Amino acid sequence: MATEQILSDLPIPPGELLAETIEAASLSQAELARRMGRPAQAINEIVRGTKEITAETAIQLERVLGIPAHIWLGLEAEFQHTKARREDRRRLQAEAKLADRFPCRAMRRLGWLKKTKDRVSEVEALLDFFGVGTLGAIADAEGAAYRLSRSRPAQPEALAAWLRKGALEAQRVKTEPFNEQRLTDLLPELRSLTRAGPDVFEPTVKRELAACGVALVLLPHLPKTRAHGAMRWIAPEKVLVQLSLRGKWADIFWFTLFHELGHVLRHGRRDVFIEWLAGGDQDDREREADAFAADALIPQPAYDAFLRRCPVLAAAAVVTFADQQSVAPGIVVGRLQHDRKLDHSDLNRLRVRYEWVAKAEK
């Protein structure tokens, strides 16, 4: 017949059983101490719960009282575990206010956090998500998010959560060792995939980038991150490119992807690069990544020739040029709007939105 284990959240010291046992055996603490060859004070401290039962003590108790050593050790382990859990809960209660800084509601809606019944459980869920022992350690574990948010309009806790989710997803992506030449050779194929829909290009792009050592992770935008994408090395031969698809415009998605690949091919492995929603000052590496993306999608000489050839930027001319460059027409429109050759409302019918992203964000 199976026995049920009864667990209590009240720490019961094994000394209580010891006191009952020696009383039932008509022994005093002093007599038990003499039989065990231990100081009477040590027995008294065990009875009062201020001294732990060691393996040696448990064996001595077994010999004198007949109760197996593993029983004493089990009681001691459960006592210490329960005490630690109670102390941990008090600490989590003290950290509950820190949890307010994280976008827990949005994370639960996206399935990143499990549903919780109280504030302490919410803190525990955050600790599990970030893989840390205290919320205060997240700033060190996800240091890039906190460092980069100082000069940007992003909430560091939200950005840390978004980056952490990207890293967790990237761990599941199997990649070949990073191959710079293979990635460089892949760029024309990636450009031609801008003409396909997400159901076609997504698995292809992920597979081809993985063969180059790049884990591509697509995540819904997390409120207050204000980030389009990010790039960072997560292993010596594995790089993570993470896109939020904020805004859902196809041309922004592809420009951001090529921008991050520009960082992969042009810049070092120690830094974390984030493509921000807000503009503002950019350092030389960001400008270089922008130029890389623009030229990889629409080579500059061809773009300049198109502008000279077509002073009137009609839809038909844009579509023809896009066909010649094996790129989606919306990419050309986005480039022309960015360069102020078109108003931001012009030819938007040629731009595409990825509605499947909207579904992921609900």
N, C-alpha and C positions, 0 to 999 in steps of 0.2 A: 504494500500500500504506500503510495507516494505521500510524503509529508510536505506541507506547505511552509515556506519560509516567511516568517513574520518580521517585517522590517519596521523600525521605528525611527522617527526623526529626533528622538530624545537620546542623547548619548548616555548609555548605561555602563558604568565602569565594571570590568570583570571583578573588581574588588568586592562588589556586592554579593556575587556568587561565592566568592572565597569566604566572606564573613559568614554566610549561611551554612556553608559546608563545614567549616571548623566548629561552628556552634553545634551542628547536628552530630559531629564526631566527638563532642565534649572535649574539644581542644581549645586552649587559649592561643592567642597570637604568639606569646612568648614560647609556648611549647612547640608550636609549629615551626617557629624560627630555629629552635634548638635541633629539631629533627631534620630540618633542611640544611643546617649549618650556615644559616644566614642571620644577619643582625635583626633583632626584633623591630628596629625602626624601619627596615626595608619592608617587612611584612605589613606594618601599620600604614606605610605610605601606599602600598598596593591596595589595601582595603579602602583607604580614603580616596583612591583614584588619582593620586598625584605622582605615582611612579608606574611606569609601564612594565608589563610582564615580558621578559625576554625569553628567548628560546631555552636558555639554560634554566631559568626559573620555572618555566613550564614543565620541563622534564623532572625537576625536583618535586614539583607539586603532584605530578603524576605518580611518582614513587611513594609519596607520603599519603596522598589522599585517594589515589586510585582513579582519578579522572584523567583521561588521556591528555597528553601535552597539546595535541592539535585543537582540543576544545578550548583550552586557555588561550592559545595563540589566536584562534579564530575570534574569540570574544574580544581580545585586545585589539585585533585589527579592525573589527567592526566598530568598536568604541572610538578608535582614533579616526576612522573614516567618517563616522557620523559627526564627530567634533569638527573635522575639517570642512564637511559640507555645511554645517551651521555657520561656521566662520566665513565660508565662501559666500553664502547667501547674504550675510550682513554686508560683505564687501560689495556684492552686486547691487544691493539696495542703495548703497552709497553712490554707485556709479549710474544709477537710473537717469539722473539729470543729463549725464553726458550722452545718453542714447538719443536725446531730443535733437542733437545736432545732425543725426544721420537720417536720410530719407527712408525711414523704415516702412512707411505706408506704401511708397512706390516700389520698394524692394519686395514687399510681400505680394503686391499686385503682379509683379513680374515673375513671381515664383522664386526669387533669390533668397528670401527668408521664409521660414515656416511661420504659420500663424501661431500667435502666442496668447496666453490667457492673462498675463499680468506683466508689469514692468520688468520684474526680475527675469522672467522668461525671455523677454525681448532683448535684454542685455546678453543673456546666454546665447540667443540666436545670433546676435552680432559677433560675439566672440568666436562662435563656431564658424561663421562665414569668413571672418578675417584670419582665423587660425592663430589667435593670440589669447593670452591669459587675462588681460585687462584692457579696457578700452583705451587707457592711456598709452598702451604700447602700439596702437595703430599708427600714430603719428610717426613712429620710428620705422615700423614695418612697411608703411606706404609713404615713405618720406618724400618721394617725388611729388605726390599729389599735394602735400602740404607746402612744399617748397615752391612749386610752380604756381600755386594759388595766391601767393602773397602779392604778386603784381598783376593778377588777372581777376575779373569779376566772377570767380567760381568759388563755390563752397568746398573747402578742402575735404570735408567728410564725404560729401556726395561724389566728388571726383575720386577719392580713395576707394569708395565702394565700386564705382564703375571700372576702375583699373583692376581692382581685385577680381571682379567677375571675369574680366578679360583674361587674366592670368589663369584662373581656374579652368576656363573653357579651353585655353591654349594647351593646358596639360593633357587634354584628351585628344589633341590633334597630333597624329603621327607624321613626322617630317623627316626628310632626308637631311644629311648635313648641309649646311649652307653652301650654296654654290653661286658665286657672284656672276660668273659668265653665263650660267644657265638662266639666271634671273634677267640679266641684260638681254639675252636673246629672246626671252619670253615677251618682252614689252610690246612688240607689234601685234602678237596674238591677243594680248589683253586689250589693246586698242580696238581691234576688230570686234571683240566681244561686247563693246559698248552698244552695238547695234542689236544685241539679243535681249530677251526678257530675263528677269531674275531667275525663273525656273530653269533656264538654260545656262546662263552665265555663272550663277552662284556655285553649283557643284564643280563646274569646270575650272573656274578661277581658284577655288580652294584647293582642288587637286593639283593643279599645275604649280601653284605657289608652294604647296607642301613639298613637292618634288625639288624645289629650290632651297628648302630650309626655312620657309616663311609660313607661319601659322596665321591664317586670316580668320579673325573672329568678328562677326557682325552682331551687335547688341543694340537693343532699343536705347534711345536717349534717356538718361537719368536726370530728373530735374536739378537744375542749379550746377550741373557740371559745365555747361556751355562749351562742350567739346564736340568737334566733328570726328576726330580720329586721334590715334596715338601710335607710337612706335617705340619699342624697347626690346633689348635682347634679354631673353629669359633663360638662356643656356649658352655655352660657348659656341654652339653651332646651330642655334635656333633663335629666330627673331619673331616677335609678335607684332602684327599689324592689326589694330583694333579700330573699327569704325562704328559710329553711333547712328549714322544715316539721319541725323537731325535735319528736318526740313523736307526730306524725302525726294528732293530733286535729283534726277539721275546724273546730271552734269556735275553737281556738287559731290555726289558720291564718287564718281570716277576721278574727278580732280583730286579729291582727298586721298583716294587710294594711291594714285600716282605720286602725290606729294609725299606720302609716307614711304613709298618705295624709293623716292629720291633720297630721303634720309638714310634708308638702308644702304644704298649704293654709294652715297657721297660722304657720310659722316661716321663718327666714331661709335663704339659699342657701349660706352659707359653712360651716355646721357639718355634721358627719356624725352621724347619729343611729342608735343601735343598740338594738334591743330584746333585753334580756338574759334568759337563762333564770333566773338568780338574781334574787331580789328586791332588797331593800336600799333605800337612800335613792334617791329620785327628785327631780330638779329640777322646777321649775314647768312646763317645757315637756313633760316626760314625762307629768306628771299631766294636762296639758291634752290631750295626744294620746290618753291613755287615755279621758278623758271624751268626746272627739270620737268615738272608735271605738265606745264603749258607746252613745252617743246615735244615731250613724248606723245602727247595727245594730238597736237597739231604742230608739225615742224615749222619753225619760224620762217624759213624762206618761202615755204608754200603759203603760209598765212599772209605774209607781206605781198606776195604776188597776187593772191586773191583780192586783197584790198585795193591794189592798183587796178586790177582788171574789172572789178565790180564796184564802182563808186556808189551805186544804188544797191543796197543790200536787201534784195527781194527774197522771198521764201524759196523760189525756184533756184536761184543762184546759190543759196546756202545749201540746199539739198544736193545739188550737183557737186559742189565742192566737198561736202561731207562724203559723198560716194567715192570721190577721187581719193580721199584720204583714209577710206575704210574706217570711218568714225561716225558715231550717231550725229544726226543734225543738231540735236539739242546741245551737244558738246560745243559745236561751232557757235550756236546762239549764246551759250553761256560765256564763251570767250569774248564775243563781240560786246555783250552787255558789260562784262567786267572791264573791258578796255574802253567803254563809253562810245563805242561805235554805233551802238543801239541803246535806246531807252530800255529800262528794265521791264517794261510792259510789251516791248516789241517782239514779235515772232515767238511768243511763249507757247503757241500751239505746237511748235516743233520740239519743245522741251517735254520731258516725260517725268511723271512721278511714279515712284515705286509704292503702290498701294499695299503690297504685302508687308511693308515696314509699318504702316499704320496699324495693321492688325496685330503685329507683335507688341505694339505699345499700349494696346487697350488693357 
